[in-house]
Amino acid sequence: MRFRCLHSSDLHLGKPFGGYPEGIRNRLREARHGAIGRLARAARDHGAGVVLLAGDSFDAETPAPDTLRQALRAMAEAADIRWILLPGNHDSLAASELWRRIGADGPPNLQPILNPEPVALAEGVWLLPAPCTQRRAGRDLTEAMDASTPSGALRIGLGHGPILDFDEGGGRAGIIPPDRAARSGLDYLALGDWHGQMPVGSATWYSGTPEADGFKHDTRPGALLVDLAGPGAAPQVQPLPLGQFRWLRPHLDLLPGDAAADSLDRVLPARDRRDHLVSLTASGRLALADRATLDAALQDLAPDFGWFGADLSALQVEARPDDLDLIDRAGALRHAAEALLSDSQAPQLSQADRDIAAAALSRLYSFAQEVQA
């Protein structure tokens, strides 16, 4: 007995990405829809006829009509793939109208899971699902995975929720016991909720989202190809990268004399920059001239990327009197430069105010060099 499937979760179709400019928001939403086609191709290419979607396929209980309709049509177009759709906490069974619409408009190859009853996936292969009944069930719904199946069957659990309380930073016990697979005699437990790929044990995995939606996770977004050789055999789990966008958090640690622009080039991708979102941080110290060079390089690079942000709050500026002489030796500009330098180092000011002063001093330096050139 051998069974192969694709495990995915947390598509969050219709996610608004409200904190980003309109252009990249639209592209991110479209990439999430495109993940359905990429999942279908990956399943097809690797001989997996079933895709298990472990919850939160939709970002809200009431997705826009076009979001829902287009998702169902995309799954219908992959008619050779069987889609198993589990309610998560964002699209729980409490969203009765959503699941009514899915039942009425969904294609024959889509199977929504509306109760915790075992589901036959193939001859001798059974799915033990735990659909989310509401956003916060307050109990361990995976107890339903104790349900009996025919002797000698492969048993696959499908659930959604935390094993650790991810919202609290880890450490506190969550709802799903880490040994649920062993407790319920599962050959594999497919989980959703955590947006990064993560093994909990050899037989329990979070697949993560197939299309990243933030900077929190360092793992490549994608899905898991799961091979089960037979009851009791350890599953073979292969991560498959599928994401269109990469969310990167590069860091620069700089010292006076470092070629900041060269360091910047080393930590940024050279290709496909349009499909990268970057949140850069920097720490250490730079001379005023080098800080101005770095600021100019960041301003020049930013339009290359889908989105680019830089936090230089931990980067200190070292300004010597001769640096200020390059702005002006006297007069209003010199007084402004001295005031900004003083504010950038003033312990009584907030870090945000010191950062603003340092950035303004760097801009003033750059402006003075442009005027003198």
N, C-alpha and C positions, 0 to 999 in steps of 0.2 A: 504494500500500500504506500503510495507516494502522492503528495499533494503540494502544489506550488501556488502561492498567491502573492499579491502586492498589498502591503499594509501602508495606509496613509491616514492623515487626519488634519483637522484644523485648516481647511481651505479658507474659511471666513470670507466666503463670497459676498461681495457688497460692502466690504470694509471701507469706510469713507476716507481714512488718512487725512483727517481734518487739519493736522498741524503742518501740512506741507503745501507748497504752491500748487496751483490748479493743474499745471502741465504735468508734473510728476505724479500728482494724485490720480489723474486719469490713466496714466501708464501703469501705475501700480495696481489699480483696480482691474485693468485689462489683463495684466499678467496673471492675476489670480484666476480669472476665468480661463485663460490659456492653460493653466495647470491641469485642467480636466483632460484636454487633448494630450498633454505630455504624459500624464499617468496612463492613459489608454495605450499610447505608443510603447511606453516602457513595459507594460504588462504583456503586450503583444510580442515585442521583441524578445522577451525572456520566457515566453511560454507560460505565462500566468493568466488563466482565464477568469480569475476572480479578483476584484479590487475591494478591499475592506476599508471603508471610510469610518474611522473611529471617532465620530462626533465633530460638532462645530463646522459642518460643511457650509453653513450660512452664518454670517456675522450677527444677525438679529432674528428675532422671532417673526418679524414681519418684513422680509426682504422685498425690495421693489419688484413689481411684476416682471419687468424685463430681466432682472437679475435671476429670478427663479426660472422663468421660461427658458432663457438662454442656457442655463445650467442643465436643465432637463433635456433640452435639444442636443446639447453637446454629448451627454451620456447616451442618448438615443442613437447618435451617429456612430458611436463605438458599439455597434450592435453585437459584436463578437465577444464583448466583455460583460461579465455579470457584476453589477455595482451593488454592494451591500451598504446601505446608508443608515448609520446609527445616530439617533438624537444625542446631542451633547448638551452642555449647560447653556450655550448661546442659542441653540435651536431645540430646546427640550420638548418633550411631549406636551407640556403645558401650552405650547403654541399650536393648539388644535387646528386652527385654520390653515397654518402652513402645511401640516401633515395631511390635511384633507385635500389641499391643492396638489400636493405631491402625489397622493394616491389617485386623484382624478386625472392628472395631466402627465404623470410619469410614464416612461416607456416600459415595455415588458421586461427589458433586461435590467431594470432598476428595482431593487427590493428594499423598501423602507422597513426598518425594524420597529414595530409598534408595541411589542411586548417582550418579556424575557424568556419566551419559550425557545427551546433548541430548534435550530434550522439546519436542514440537511444541505451541505454544500456540494457533496459528491458521494458516491458509493462508499460508505464507511467513514465519512468525514462530517463532523457535526460542529456547528457554531453555537457557542453558549454566550448569548448577548446580554448586556446590562444597559438598556437605554436609559438616559437621564429623564426622570419623570418631571423635574422642574429645575430651575437654575441652581438651587442649593437644596439637594435632597435631604441632607442632614443624617444620612445613614449609608451603610455600605451596600450599594446596589449589586455589587459583584457576588454577593452571597447566592444569587440566582444561578451562578455558574456551577453550583453543586449538583444541578439537575442531572438525572441519570441519562445515559445514552447506551446504545447497544454494546454488548461486550466486544472488546477489541477495536473499538472505534477510535479514530483520531479526534481529539477534543481541542477546539480553538476558542479561546475566550476573546470577547470584543467589548471593551469598556472605555469610559471617559471619566477622568477625574484625577485628583492628586494622590500619589503615594506619600509624598512629602508636601507640606503646605507651601507651595511655590510662592504664594503672595507674601508670606511672612519671612522669606529669606532662608528657608530650609531648617531642618532639625526637628520641627514639631510634627508629630504623627498626623497624617491626613486621613482620608476616608478609606482608601483601598489598602489592605495589608500588603506589604512587600512580598509575602510568600503566598499570595493568592493562587498562583499557578500550581504550587505544590498542594495547597489545601484542597483545591477543587479538581485535582488530577488532570490539569491542562497540559497539552503538549506545546502550546504556545499561547501567550496572552498578548493581544494587540491592544495598545492603549493610545488614547488621545488626551490632550489638554496641555501638555508641555510642548512648546513650539520648537524645541531643538531635539534632534535625535539623541536618544539616551537609553542604554540598556539598564535594566533594573536587576537582571540576572540573565542566565543563558537562555531562559524561555520567556522572558518578559521584556518588552521594548515599548518605548514611546517612539513613534515614527517621526514626530515633528511635522511642521507644515511643509508642503511641497514648494511653497513660495514664501520666502522670508518677509516679515512685516515689521522688523525693528532691529536694533543693534544689540539686543540682549544675548543672542546665541552666536557662538563662534562656529558651530558645525554647519556644513554645507546643507542647504535646504534640499529636500528630495523625498524619497519614499524608501521602503524596505522590501526587498525581495526575500520571501520566506519559503524555505524548502523544508518539508517534513517528510522524513524517510519512513516513518511508521510510529505507532504508539510507543512511548517511552524513549524514543531516540531523540538526541539533542537536536533542536532546529538549527539549520544553517541560515544565517541572516546576513544579507548583503545590502549595504546602503547604496542607493542609486541617486546621484545628484541630478536634480531636475530644474532647479530654480533659474529663472531668467535674470533676476536682479541679485547682486551681492551687496550686503550691508557691511561696511568695513569700519573698524575703529583703530586706525593706526596711531602710534604715539611717537613723538620726537623727544629725546632727552638731549638738550643742547648745552654747550659751553662756549664761552667767548673764543672766537677764532674758528669755530666750526663753520663749514660751508653749508649754511642752513638750506639753501635751495637744492643742493645736491642730496642732502639728507632727506628732503621732502620727496625728491624723485625716487629714492630707493624704497620708500614705504608706500608709494601709490602705484596702482596698476598702470601698465603702459598701454593696454589695449581695452577695447569695449568700455571706455570710461562712461559712456552715456548710460550704461546699464549698472552703474555702481552708485550707491549712496555712501557718503563718507562723513564720518564724524571724527575729526582730527583733534588730538590733544597734544600739548607741548609743555615741557617743564625744563627747569635749569635756568641758565642765564645767557643773555646775549648782549653784546655791545649795541649801542643805539643804531649804528649804521647797519649792522647785521640784522637787527630786528626790522628795520625799514625794508631791507632787501627781502626778508621773509614775508612781510606783509604784502609787498608788491607781487611776490611769487604766488601767494595764496589768492590774491585778487585776480591774477592772470589765469590761474588754473581752474578756479571754481566753475566757469561756464562749460568746461569739458565734461562735467559729471551730471548724472541725473539729479543729484542733490549734493551739496557740499557745505559742511559747517566746520568751524574751527574754534576751539576753546583754548585761548592762550593765557588763561588766568593764572596758571602756575609757572609761567615763563617770566622771569624777572629781567628788567632792562638795566644795564650798566651804562651810565652816561658820565663821561668825563668833561671837564671844562672845555677842552678843545673840541669835543663833539658839539657843545652848545655854540662854540665859536663858528662852526660851519652852518649854523642856522642864522646867527647874527651876533655881532660883537656888542651891540648896544641897541637901545631903542625898544619899541613895543614888542617886536618879535622875540628879542632876547628876554625881556621880562616875562612874556608868555611861556617861553621854553623853561625858564627857571621855575615858574609857578607849577607847570605841569610835572617837571621832574620832582619837585618837592611833594606834590600830591601823590605821585606814583609810589613814593616811599613812606608816606605818612601813616604810622601805625594807628592813629585815631580814626582814620577813614575806613570805610568798609572795603572788602576785597573788590567788590564790583566797582566802587569809585576809583580805587587805585588802578584797576584794569583799564578803565576809561581814560584815565590820565596818561597811562603808559602808551595806549594805542594812539591817543591824540598827539603825544610827543613824537611818536614814530611818524605819523602822518605829516606833522609840521616839518620834521627833518626832511622827509621825502619831497615835500612841496618846495622847501628852500633849495634843495639840490636841483630840482627841475627849473626853478627860476634862474639859478646861477649858471646852468648849463649853456 
